[in-house]
Amino acid sequence: QGTVIPSPSQSTHSADIARLKKREKLLTKQVNMFMSGSGGCGDDEPGDDEDGVEDEKEEEEDDS
C-alpha cells in the first residue's frame, strides 16, 4: 500500500482523481439530462414514441 501511493505521487493521484470525478460528474449529468430531460418523465416513453414515429413513416412510405 505504501509503495503504491508515496508522498510525491499522492499529490498527482489526488489531482487525477479530482479531475476524473469532475469529468464523471459532467458525463453523468449529461446522460441523466439526455435520459430524463429528452422525454420529460422516463426514458421509456421517448424511446417508444420515437420508434412509433419511425415505424409510421416507414409504413407510409411502403404504402405509397
C-alpha positions in Angstrom: 0.0 0.0 0.0 2.7 2.5 1.0 4.6 1.7 -2.2 1.6 2.3 -4.4 0.9 5.8 -3.1 4.1 7.5 -2.0 4.1 11.2 -0.9 5.0 12.8 -4.2 2.7 10.6 -6.3 -0.1 11.1 -3.9 -0.5 14.7 -5.0 -0.7 13.8 -8.6 -3.0 10.9 -7.8 -5.4 13.2 -5.8 -5.4 15.7 -8.7 -6.1 12.9 -11.2 -8.9 11.6 -9.1 -10.5 15.0 -8.7 -10.2 15.5 -12.5 -11.8 12.1 -13.2 -14.5 12.7 -10.6 -15.3 16.1 -12.2 -15.4 14.5 -15.7 -17.6 11.6 -14.5 -20.0 14.0 -12.8 -20.3 16.0 -16.0 -20.8 12.9 -18.1 -23.4 11.6 -15.6 -25.2 14.9 -15.7 -25.3 14.9 -19.5 -26.5 11.3 -19.6 -29.2 12.0 -16.9 -30.3 15.1 -18.8 -30.5 13.1 -22.1 -32.3 10.2 -20.5 -34.9 12.1 -18.4 -34.8 15.6 -20.0 -35.3 14.2 -23.5 -38.7 12.7 -22.9 -39.7 14.5 -19.7 -40.7 11.6 -17.5 -39.0 8.3 -18.1 -36.6 7.3 -20.9 -39.1 4.5 -21.9 -41.7 7.0 -23.2 -39.4 8.9 -25.6 -37.9 5.7 -26.9 -41.3 4.2 -27.6 -42.5 7.4 -29.2 -39.5 7.6 -31.5 -39.9 4.1 -32.5 -43.6 4.6 -33.3 -43.0 7.7 -35.4 -40.2 5.9 -37.3 -42.4 2.9 -37.8 -45.3 5.0 -39.1 -43.0 6.8 -41.5 -41.7 3.6 -42.9 -45.1 2.1 -43.3 -46.4 5.3 -45.0 -43.5 5.2 -47.5 -44.2 1.5 -48.1 -47.9 2.2 -48.6 -47.4 5.0 -51.1 
